[in-house]
Amino acid sequence: MQDKISKKIGQKYFWDVDPSTLDLTKNSEYIIARILEYGDPEAIHWMFAKFDQKKIRDVFKTHRGFSPRTIYFWKSFFDLRENQILCLKKPYLETQKRLWPY
């Protein structure tokens, strides 16, 4: 596995950091979460080529920053129940409503 992110993927999805500093091993959770949330079909394909599906699934289950649309798409894709996804657990949802009640 190449240890760096491709230039095309890096420029499109990692606008807040220098993509050349991202390491696929050290920054795998950040990279996977960003691609799950914002990735187009090309980026998704790249992600599945670079990372093990179990790793991708685990990041999805434990990361809290996904939008509802992203959550329900990947929930169906990975055939998960709501109680297996951290950002769908009730305490997190209640915290979100207190911070942004709209």
ABEGO torsion letter per residue (X at the ends): XBABBBAAAAAAABAABBAAABBAAAAAAAAAAAAAAABBAAAAAAAAAABBAAAAAAAAAABAABBAAAAAAAAAAAGBBAAABAAABAAAAAAAAAABAX
